[in-house]
Amino acid sequence: MKKAIRVAVTGAAGQIGYSLLPRMASGQVFGADQPVILQLIEIEPGMAALQGVALELQDGAFPLLEGIETTSDLHRGFDRITWALLIGSVPRKAGMERKDLLGINGKIFVGQGQAIESNAAAGVRILVVGNPCNTNCLIAMNNAPAIPRDRWFAMMRLDENRAKAQLAQKAGVPWREVSNMAIWGNHSNTQFPDFGNARIGGRPVPEVIPDRPWLEGEFIQTVQERGAAIIKARGSSSAFSAAHAAIETVRSLTTDTPPGDWHSVALCSDGSYRIAEGLICGFPVSSKDQKASIVPGLPHDDFARERIDKSVRELQEERAMVADLLPP
Ligand code: NAX
């Protein structure tokens, strides 16, 4: 048996945490031969519920689960971790502007970035799920300058999966037939699901679905607004699909990407595709030997370029709104 790795999860008593943790404890994230110690972090009001989650984890008697710690202390929570899943954040309330939300959550991610830098194991990787996830990740990364920038990620996988499902449904094929689905930009309703470079059964999507108005209109809008549709139908936001996407993100970052395919995750732009350096932007990504790289050279027509630019502009606006939280 391998040595156990320590994994921190913030917002662990929330609904995504509840769907995620049993799967993490049962080996579905880090592998069937990788023991884990879960370091579960909540704010004080969430600690009672978190104790309940910890009791349920104990009752699972998961063979790979070597320890459960619950804490509201970031230094304890991030102690010696090799992965951090930052899920906890404050939800947007009625009357709250985006700027207000960015300010409130931004402060949380300053402290978390600093605490990860001081306590995590060398080689730590961080996936931010809590919204606005791209800019929260940007803030944490900038407040942890000792951690290389290629270790920071924000989640776009739920959008990727939503886009794949819509395309499969339209083409009348199983979801597994859809590949090469990149989500560019911000995890918001400006994101661009890149149907032009996606494939169904190995063929370009526009060839299999020659309905351009649907691809440019209803398809993109359905993916962009899926989160709101779920809230309307369920009365609360996506939970197990989000947990599943977080699991798939970690798996895709820790295993080699099948040749010719890619997955979607937001990472620190190196200026590829003329996207401003330093932004945490959704890209097509390929992983090899635990390293994630942006897939180069994908073509974009004017429609696609304009959509990517719009989402990148929003990321730049968000960065400007939190400038006071980014050390020079
Ligand atoms: P919940 O409200 O069910 O749970 C959030 C938990 O975080 C609560 O238990 C709360 O006490 C805790 N929390 C708040 N501030 C914290 C802090 N500073 N440190 C530690 N814990 C803290 O939300 P849930 O449905 O689990 O969603 C969590 C986050 O994921 C939200 O920000 C949500 O917007 C975001 N999402 C992101 C998605 C993505 O694709 N990137 C999709 C799903 C989801 O909407």
Residues whose N, C-alpha, C, O or C-beta is under 5 A from the ligand:
A	BS01	NAX	T10 G11 A13 G14 Q15 I16 G17 I41 E42 I43 G46 I87 G88 S89 V90 I108 V129 G130 N131 C133 M155 L158 H187 S237 S238 A242
